[in-house]
């Protein structure tokens, strides 16, 4: 492993080592000590929507962002929306290893979940988008996804009376409310509301020792002691930093396609080859398949793969079952999202196009 990657893992592991030390020095199975260790590594998801930098969240802005999120007419083909790849009914992602986009092209990676994405250090597996606003501006222009342009998007939005009204309400101080930047801000505002609090693990972190079963507590203890929490920590149980995929053992080419070098594509730093943002594990039980390549459909198998290639440890069936039980406790209360009634197209609305 390259020096910088090793140093990053060393720094990230310090807190986990401290927490594991608390467990090792305590009476085995003591709830208070396990809870104390967990609180040093993880944080509960809040029940209120977090603030977003430089983008105050308002009811009108969220309503607009919701409509934009579900509207397939913003894509060139008229059939792809944000919800196509980040389906709010299936864990905030789609059901396949790679998403299907414009002209049935396959994306290069598994679509990340949009739930709790506001808490990630950055967006996409390689962190190329600093925030949800930057992320929202990407797929609409990607030739393999929605294949639109800012100009086409603005023409579409300006052609529908209801969108003109909605943008004016969402951005009342702007002389020209319908802009590409405001489009991205509105989607960011809506996506910031897609949080899933009150998971059993959140209740446990907030002091309810009975929120987790005995098996889930055993899995949490293993998760900390074996080093899983070195990369999967914080409020999202992951998504907070970047790590090599394959620390102790190189994954197979199906799990780690050799032409996908991860964060290297963003930084061009040799030390970032095959480095990815750690996957946030909130609601992970709801959204197989797993890994950026989407090649593992069983959560238990994914736990086994990670223990071997990241930690150099082979877990037995009981240990894997215990960790899976803990991961089940990360499933929170998903927000109820009613499908919006979208603005009606007009004669001036751009027609769908399947051109390249």
N, C-alpha and C positions, 0 to 999 in steps of 0.2 A: 504494500500500500504506500502511496506517495506520502512524503513527509508532511505536507500541509493537511492532507486528509487525516493522517494519523493524529496530528496535533488537534484538529477540530474534534475528533472523537474523544481524545483525552480530556479536553476541556469540558465537553458535554457530559462526560461520565462522572465528573467530580461530585455533582449534586447527588447522582444516583448511588455512588459509593458511600457518601455520607448517610443517605437514607438506608441503604443496605446494612451499614454498620449499626444503625439504630435497631434494626430487626435482629441482627446477629447477637447483639448484646442484651437483648430483652428475653423474657420468657416466651418460648415458642408459642405462636398463635395468639399472643396478647393483642386484643383489638385496638387498644389505645396506642400501642407502639406502631402497629401497621397503619393506623389512621394518621399518626404523626408523620411517618415516613412518606405516605402518599401525599400529604398536604405540602411537603417540601418540593415535590416534583410536579404535581398537577394542580389545576385550578378548576372550579366549577364554572359551567356556562351560566352567565347571568340571565335573569328572567326578563330583562328589559333590553331593547335594541341598543347596541353600542353606537357611540358617536362616530362619524366618519370625517376624516380630515378634509377641510375645505369644501364640505358638501353637506350642509345642514339637512337633516331628514325631516320632511314634512309629509302630511297625509296626501296632498296633491301630487307631490313628487313620487311617492311610492305607488300611487294609483297609476300614474303615467308609466313608471318603470315596469309595473306588472303587465300592462297592456303591451308594451314593447317586447317584453320577455316572451310573451305567448304569440306574437304576431308573425306568422310565416311569410307574410307579404313583404316583409323587409328584406328577405333574401331574393336573389335574382330569379330563382326558380319559382318562388311563391309557395314552397312546400317545407322549407327548413326554418325553424324558429330556435331561439335559445333553449326552449323546453324540449326540443327534439333530442338534443344530446345531454341535457341536464334535466331529465324528467323528474319533476317534483313528486310524482307518484311512485317512483322506484329508487328512492334514496338520493335523489338529486343528480343522478347520472343515467346513462342508458343501459340497455340490457346485453350489449355485446362487447367483445374485446376491444374493438375500435369502432368509432362512430361513422355512420354513413352520411356523407355530405353531398355537395353539388355534383350532379351527374353521377350519383351513386359511388363517388370516390370514397375510399376508406381513409380515415385519419391515421396518423402515425402512432398515436398512443391512446390508451384508455382515457375516456373523458373523466376528469376529476369531479367530485361531488360539489354542488353549489351550496349545500347546507353547511353552515358555520364557516364558509370560506372567508368571511370577513375577519376571522381570527388568525388566518394564516399569515406568515411573514411576507409572502408574495404569492402570486397566482401562476398557475401552470406547473407541471412537473419540474420544469427547468427554471422557474422563477423569473421568467422574462417580463412579466407584468408586475409592476410594483404594488398595484392595488386593484380593486374590483372595477374601478373606472377604466384603467388601462386595459384590463382583461376584456371588458365589454366592447372595446373598440377593435379588438383583434378578429374574432370569428366572422363578423359582418363583412370584413374585407378579404378574408382568406379564400383563395380560389378552390380549396378542397372542402370548404364549409358552406358559407352563405353566398360567397362570390358576388357581393355587391360592392359599390363604391360609395364614398361619402356623398357625392353628387346625386347618385340614384336614390340613396336613402332619403336625402332632404327633399327631393322631388316627390317621393312617395308620401312622406309625412305632410308636406305642404298641400298635397292634393286632397286631403281629407279634413273636413271642417272640424270634426270632433278632436282630431289631433292638434289642430291649431288652438282650439280652446284649452285643451289639457296642458299643452306646453305653456300657454299664457298664465294659467293658474299655478303651474309648478315653478315657473321662473318669472314672477310678476315684475321684477325690477330690470329685466333685460329688454332692451329695445327690439332685439331680434331673438325671441325665445327659441325658435327652432334652429338649433345648430348641432353639429356633430358632437361637440363637447357636451352639450346639455343632454343629448341622447344617451351618451355614456354615463353621465351623472345620474340620470333618472334610473337606469338599470342598476347602477351601483346602489342607489338608495333602496330599491326594492330588494336586491339580493342581501343587503345588510340586515333585512328583517327576517331572513331565512335562518333563524337560529333554533336549536333544539334543546332547550333546557330541561331540567327535572329528570334526567336519566337516573337510574338507581345509583350510579357512581357519583353523580352530582350530589344526591341526597346524602350519600356516605361522606363525601368531602365536607359537607355542611354540618356533619355531626351525628347523623343517624347511623349508628353502628349496626342496625338491623336491616338496612337498605340492601346489603349484599348478602347472598347466601354463603354458607361455609365454603362451598366449592369456588364461588367467585372470589372470596377472600384469599383462598389458596392460590388461585390464578393470579391475583394482584401481587401477592408476595413473590411468586415466581417471576412475574413480569419485571419486578424491580430487581430482585436478586440476580437473575440471569443476565440482566443488562439490556432488556428490551427498551426500558425507559431512557436509555442513553440517547436514543434518537426519537423515541415517541414519548414526548413529555409536554408540559404546558397545558393550556386550556383545551386544545384540540387533540391532545394525546398524539402529537405529531404536527407536521406542517410548520415547524418553527425554525428549521435550519436545513442545511444541505449535507448529504452524506454519500459516500461511495456505495454503489449497489454491488455487493460481493466483496466483503471486507476480508474474510478468511478463505473464501472459495469462489472462483469465478462461476457465475450462473450459466446455465445452458443457453445456447443461442436463441431458443424460443422465449426464455424469460428475459434475456438481455440481448436484443438484436445488436450485433456489433457495429452497425451503421448508425445507431442512435447513441450518441455520446453524451446525452444529457445536458448538463449546465455548460459544458464546453462550447456548445453552439452559441451561448450568450456571452461568455467571458473570454473565450479563446485561450484560456489558461490551461496548459497541459495537465495541471493538477486537478482540473475539473472534469476530466474525461470520465464518463460513466458515473458522474455524481448527480444525484437528484434530490429534490426536496423530499424530506421524509413524508410519507403518507399520513394524513390526519386519520385517526382511527375512530372518531366519533361516528356512530351509526354504521360501523363497518359490516356488521352482520346483515344489513339490508342491501348491500350493493356488490355482490360478486359480478364478474370475475375480478381477480386481484392482480396487483402490480401494474406498472405503467404499460406493460405489454398485454395485460388482461388475459393471461394464459392459465391461471389457476382458479378453478371454480369452487373449491372447498376451502373454507376458512381454516379448518384443522390442518389441511395440507399446507396452506400458506404459512401458518405458524411454524410448521416443521421446516419448511424451506428457509424461512428467515433465521431460525435458530442455527441452522447449519452454515449458511453462506455468510451471515453477518456476525455470528457469535462463536462459530466453531464448536457448537454443542449439539448433541443429538438428544432430543427429548423423547421420553417414553410416552405411550398412549395416554396414561393418566395425566401426565404433565401437560400435554397438548390439550386434552379435554378441559383441564382446569383453566388454562389460559383462554381458551375459547369461551368458557363460561364467564370469565372476567370481561372479555370483549363484548359479550352480549349485554353486559351491564352498562355499556356506553351508548345504548340506544335511547335517545331522548324523546321528548314530546314534539313530534313534527307539527308545524303550523298547518292549520286548515286553510287551503288555498282554493277558492272558487274560481273556476275558469271565467275569465272576463269576457264581456260582450265587446267586441272590437269595433272601432270606427268603420263606417261603410265606405268602400271605395267609390270613386267617381270616374267620370269619363277621362279625366286627366291623370289618373293613377297609372304609373308605368305597368305595362303588361308583363306577365311572367316570361322568362327567357331561360332556355336550357343551353344557351350558347356557352362556349368555354370562356 
